[in-house]
Amino acid sequence: MDRRIDTSAELGGIDPDDIRICLDGAEGAPHVEDVTPPIAQAAIFPRRTFRGLLDALSAEHRNAVYTRGQNPTVEAVERQIAALERGEVCKCFGSGMAAIHGAFFGLLEAGDHVLFVNQIYGPALQLAQHLERFGITHDVILDLDPAAAERALRPSTRLIWFENPGTMTFRTLDVAALAALGRDRGIWTAIDNSWATPLFHKPLTLGVDLVMHAASKYIGGHSDVIAGALVGSAELMERIFYHAFLLAGGILHPFDAWLLGRGLKTLPTRMRQHQADGLAVARFLASHPKVARVHHPGLGGTLPPDLLGTSGLFAFELESADFASVERLIDGLERFRIAVSWGGTESLVISPNRGDNGDALRQQGISPGLVRLSVGLEGAEALRWDLERALEGV
Ligand SMILES: *Cc1c(COP(=O)(O)O)cnc(C)c1O
């Protein structure tokens, strides 16, 4: 069998406007004419007069007064992320989870119901579980037919939250149809867009109300910063700013914001390479006899309708779906580091199988033989050799 890798395997291209925003900054941002924004390592921003301070405080979501609210270095990267998503306003948070928390606390009230569609990032569901203490309920559906989502709505449903593709099994859904479902009924829709990044998925243009990012992943891109972001209309973001962000205090620090801005400069180049090498490695695995299935949304050679490209995070199932095989494979890899998270320059491997949770995984539609890879920038050839060797030992 010819297992040479097709390294020309590129599915989606990148909008030149997005490359400009990543490299040059967003129009209207502070210090956009500079190569990098200065790091405004300041907690306070005094005004010349008391009246001036009061004016600034009356719109703290727009004005840098105190860094728990707004800060110029943070604003510079927020404007870039908003522009990339084609949204009005972005707010950055100290982590992806802080952003999810900001969305839930900013939008929901006692008595509300949240519908989660697709496999959802685990801690987001754990947070939803805790919200039950405040009278906020939720359901999760794995049937991705929009008609199934419609049937699962309740009169109290206030928010539909989804991922495209979903966590671990990377199944894609019809984002525009879900957005329309919410819009028709006055229900907010929100999406965790961390996987595709704003370069390869622009959900606001499909009618979704709110986009969330774990910027710790591809946007930061170097496994050296924890950050999150929300993007939406000025009206929605103002609500989230005052109802959740300003009072929770989960801010992104100026230096971390500066690191995100530096990460953005190489995001288009990195995503092209993650896409090409991710596909090459996925195709190699799909042809391997010890691999039962590969979960990668670009494997069919065409993109699912709403995606503009694919990233380097995907999963595969071992033919022998037991913990010992999963452990042997992971420990047999040399180029893949064994770690949580993803989206950095280094390739990572992990499995949701912890040795004692096989039944729980099957209930969630996840095979116990599932292994997740984050394909970094080592080059597809080196990763393929590593996988080939490690699979021999399984
Ligand atoms: C990592 C991750 C998050 C949470 O981001 P943190 O910065 O770790 O808090 C949310 N969603 C997805 C899909 C993630 O992978």
The ligand as an SDF file (V2000), in Angstrom:
LIG
                    3D

 15 15  0  0  0  0  0  0  0  0999 V2000
   -9.9260   24.6420   26.1250 C   0  0  0  0  0  0  0  0  0  0  0  0
  -11.3230   24.8030   25.6850 C   0  0  0  0  0  0  0  0  0  0  0  0
  -12.2010   25.6610   26.3640 C   0  0  0  0  0  0  0  0  0  0  0  0
  -11.8180   26.3750   27.6410 C   0  0  0  0  0  0  0  0  0  0  0  0
  -10.7590   27.2640   27.4850 O   0  0  0  0  0  0  0  0  0  0  0  0
   -9.7590   27.5950   28.6910 P   0  0  0  0  0  0  0  0  0  0  0  0
   -8.9480   28.7270   28.1980 O   0  0  0  0  0  0  0  0  0  0  0  0
   -8.9750   26.3390   28.9520 O   0  0  0  0  0  0  0  0  0  0  0  0
  -10.5840   27.9540   29.8810 O   0  0  0  0  0  0  0  0  0  0  0  0
  -13.4700   25.8190   25.8480 C   0  0  0  0  0  0  0  0  0  0  0  0
  -13.8640   25.1670   24.7310 N   0  0  0  0  0  0  0  0  0  0  0  0
  -13.0610   24.3390   24.0680 C   0  0  0  0  0  0  0  0  0  0  0  0
  -13.5520   23.6400   22.8470 C   0  0  0  0  0  0  0  0  0  0  0  0
  -11.7670   24.1180   24.5190 C   0  0  0  0  0  0  0  0  0  0  0  0
  -10.9590   23.2620   23.8830 O   0  0  0  0  0  0  0  0  0  0  0  0
  1  2  1  0
  2  3  1  0
  2 14  2  0
  3  4  1  0
  3 10  2  0
  4  5  1  0
  5  6  1  0
  6  7  2  0
  6  8  1  0
  6  9  1  0
 10 11  1  0
 11 12  2  0
 12 13  1  0
 12 14  1  0
 14 15  1  0
M  END
$$$$
